[in-house]
Amino acid sequence: MELFFGRHPYLRIMNVEDIQAICHKLPAVTEDIKWGNDLVFSIGDKMFCVVGLEQSPVTASFKVRDEEFEEMSSRPGFKPAPYVAKYKWVFITDTNKMKKKEWEHYLRQSYDLVKDKLPAKLKKKLGLQ
């Protein structure tokens, strides 16, 4: 188990494998590499999380509810996600800025926000209805 020995001793580091595990608990999730170095999690070919594989510390982007976007974007270590901020995506500069419980919440929420916009026929095909 990796441990962080900085300001907050013994906090669990959130690594790419942890994010993968959370995402793969959700139904019909796919994973692939896009743009050469980004790990992308999708539902019905629509992205809900992007993890920068070559950044140190590890970065990620995900969709938030419209009413959360401004507050999330102004949290320390967050900003509007490049290229997709208009769709209410946020970018986290270090995945360790959130605890595992927060990751579980926001990844599930991002997944649900994207899934809810999928056409009914696709949801049925994916076994989501």
C-alpha positions, 0 to 999 in steps of 0.5 A: 500500500502506497502512503503519503508522508507529507502534510497529512500522514498516512493518507492513501494515495489515489493512483490510476489503478484506484480510479480504474477500479472505481470506474469499472464497478459501474455498468457497461464502462469501457476504457481506452487510450486517446490522444496518445497518453490519456486514459479515457473511461466511457459509457456508450462511447461518451466520456465521463472521466479522463486521466492524464497518464504522463503527468506527475502528479496524476491529473484527471477531468470529469463532468460535474452538475451545472450548479457545482461547476463554479464552486468545483472550478475554484477549489484549490487544485481544480480548474475548468477542464481545457476544451470541455469546460463548456460542458461542465467538466473540471480538471484536478491537478493532482488526484490526491486532492480528493479522498477516495470517497469523493472520487467514488461520488464524483465519478459515479455522478459524472457517469450518471450525468453522461449515461442519462443523456444517452439515447434510450435505444443505446441504454437498452442495448447496454443493459442500463434500463 
